[in-house]
Amino acid sequence: MNLKYVLSAFALLLSLNAESKNLGHRLGSDYHKHLPENSLSVLEASIYGIGGKDAIMGDDRFIYFEFDIQETLDNQLVLFHDKDFKRMIPNKGVNKAVYKQIIQNVFERTGKRYKYKKLRVELVTLKEMQSLYLNANILYKVPSLEEVLNFAIVHKVKKPMVLEIKKLHSNTGRDKALNLMQNFKLSYGDNSEISFTRYYDYPLELTITFLAFPKAVEYSFPNESLKRSYCKRIQEMGFGGIYRARKHKFDFCSLY
């Protein structure tokens, strides 16, 4: 086998391994596996540990807090990774009666009868989404972006904040994402003692960064004019750009 290809494959494996070792992925749920990802509970556990143990924010493998955002029907921003609800919000226990009402609400708004597995964030309001429980456990609800940022300020996070855009469907939602992150940057991020850990391709000079996969960029900024105007604002706010998830060196905004 050609040595060049062997070395290239080895380098790729190293880079993927390095990326997977960020303990702050989805606010730390890769480490605290029993807690729901992208939740205030796992954020708190990452900062303080549980019972005084496993506070991982100070670990060198904790590169940054990464979390995923989507926009609800009423233009609010929540932390949620998946395209539907079935994995993180099961239809059992305390969720069963709530799902019945939400499905009826969605039917009255759209004329379509959705099964719970097919519900998506953009079909429901913030109130409806927060009436359901992650893992069907009343201790865990889907947090809003504002709740997470306020928690991060109060509890003095010491790592960069990396927001991965999943789905934004309106200018109201797009504006809210930028404004909330700008307020966080001005009120806390620029004045706090953020601890940076060397990382193979992350722009470490930034305390706040936007990430997205190509499909998420196309969904959230569906035309050239939107891409250009929001990239300009993101750059003017000092966020660098919108970096490609898993390949952080590439900035989508460099194209506009």
N, C-alpha and C positions, 0 to 999 in steps of 0.2 A: 504494500500500500504506500502511496506517495506520502512522504513525511510532511509535506506542506499541508495536506488535507487532515492528517492526524493532529498536527499542531492547531489548525484552525478549529477542529471539532473540540479539542481540549480547551481552547480559549473560550469557546461558546459555552461549554459546560460550566466553566469557572464563573463566567458572567451571570449565567442563570442562577447558579448556586449563590452568588453574592447577592443577587436581587432577592432571592427567597429568604435570605437571612435577616431581612429587616424586621425586627420584632414589633415594629409599630404598624405593620400591615393591618388595615381595618381596625385601627386603634389598639392593636395588641392581641387580637383574637387568635392569631396563630400560636401564641404561647398560652394564653388563658382560654383554652379550647372549650371549657364548660360554660363560658359566658357568650352571649350573643354578639356577633361582630357588629361594628359600627354603633355600639350602644354606649350610653353614659356609664353603665356598670363596668364595661371592659376598659373604658378610658380611666375610670377611677382606680381599677385594679392595676393598670399599667403604671399609674403615678405612685400609688401607696402600697400596692400589694394587697394580699388578703390575709387577715390575721397577723399583719406585720411581716409577711413573707412574700417573696416574688414580686417586689416592686421593680419593674424592668426598665423604667424610663432612663435610668442611669447606666444601663448596660451598653457597652460599645457596639453591640449588635443592634441596638435600637437606633436606627438612623434618623427616622422622622415619623411623625404621626401621619398616617395615610388614611383617608376616608372617602366614601363615595356619596355624591349628591344627586338627587332627582327632584323634579318639580311636580307638585301636586296639582289637582284640577284648579284649586283656588290660588295658584301661583306662590305657594309656600315651598320652602326647600327643606327636604328631609335627608337624613343619612340612610341610604338603602342601596345595596349592591345589585340585587337580582332584577331581571326584567319582569318577574311575576312574584306572587306572594307565597307559593306553595312550600318552599323550603324553609324560609325563616318565620312564616306566620301560619302554622298548621291549623287546619279547621277541626279543632278538637277542644274539649274543656271549655274554658271561659270564652273562647273565640267563636264557638258554634252559633250562638244566638246573635252575636254582633255581625257575623258574616251574613246571616239571613237578612238583616236590616240593610246592610250596605249593598248587597246584591239588589235588593228592591229599590234602594235609592238610585243606583246606577241605571237600573231599568227605566225608572221614571224620567231620568235625564236623557238617556240615549235611545230608548226603545229596544235595547238589546239585553237579553238575559244571560249574564256571564256566570260561569261556574267560578268558584272561589280560586281555583288554580289558574284561571286566566285573567284575574284582576291585575291591574297595573297601577303604578303610582299615579300616573297622569289621569286616571279615571276617578280618583277619590279625593276628597278634601283632606286637609290636615287633621281636622277633628275626627273624621272617620278613620283615618290611618292610625291615629293615636288612641282610638278606642279599642284597637286590637292589640294583642300582646305577642312579642317575640317569644318563640319557643313555647307558646301557649302558657306563659308564666306571668302572673300579674306583677312580678317584680320588674319586668322588662318591657319598655315600649320603644317605638321608633322615635328617636330624637330629631328635633329640628336643627338646622345648621346654627341658628341663633343660640339655642340651648347649649350646644356643644362648645361654641366659641366663648360664651359666658362662663361655662364651667372651666374651660382652659385658662381663662384670665384669673378667675377666683383661686384656682388651685395651682397657678403658676407653672404651666408646662414649660419644659426646658429643651424642647426639641422643635425643629421646623415643622410647620403644618403644611401638608400636601393634600390638596383637594382634587380628587378625580371626578371630572364631569361625566356623568352617565347620560342624563336626559334633562335638557332644558327646552321648554316648548314655547316660551313667550319672552318678549322684551322685559316684561315685569320680572320674570324669574331670572333672566340673565343679569339685569341691573341689580337685583337683590343679591345675587352671588358676589358680584364685584364690590358692591357697597359694603356688605357685611365683612368681607375679607379686608377691604381697605380700612374700615373702622377698627378691626382687630389689629391690623398692622400699625396704625397710628397710635392707638391707645395702649397697646401692649407689645406687639412683636418688635417694633423698632427700639423699645426702651427696656427690654428684658434681657436676661443673660442666657440667650439661646446657646446650647451646646451642640457644636457640629462634629460629626464623625466622618472621617474620610470615606468616600464612597466612589465606586469606580466610574460613574458617569452622571452623578447628580450635581446640579449647579449649586454648590454649597454656600455661595455668597448670599443666597436668598433664604429668608426666614419663612416665606410663604410662596408656594408654587402651585400652578394649575397643571394637571395631567389629563389626558384623554386618549382613548383609542381612536383610530380614523373614523369608524362608524359613528362614534359618539360626537365627534366634531361635526360631521355632516348632518346628524340629526339636530344637534343643538344650535348650529350656525348654518342653516340650510342654503345660503346663497353667498356670493362673493362679497356683496356689500356688507352683510352682517359680519362675516369673518374679518373684513378689513377694519370696520369701525370698532368692533370689540377687541380685536388684537391691539389696535392703537391705544385704547383705554387701558388695557391690561399692562401694556408696556409703560405708559405714562404713570401708572400707579406703582411701578417698581416691582411688578411680579415676573418680569422677564418675558413670559409668553405662555403658550399652552404646549407643554412638552409631551412627547409621545410616551404613553405608559409602556414600561419595560425597556424603552430605548430613549432614555432621558436626554440624550444629547441633541435629539432632533426636536426643533421647535416649530410647530405648525405655523406660528405667526411669522416666521422668517419668509414665508411664501407670499406675504401680503404687505 
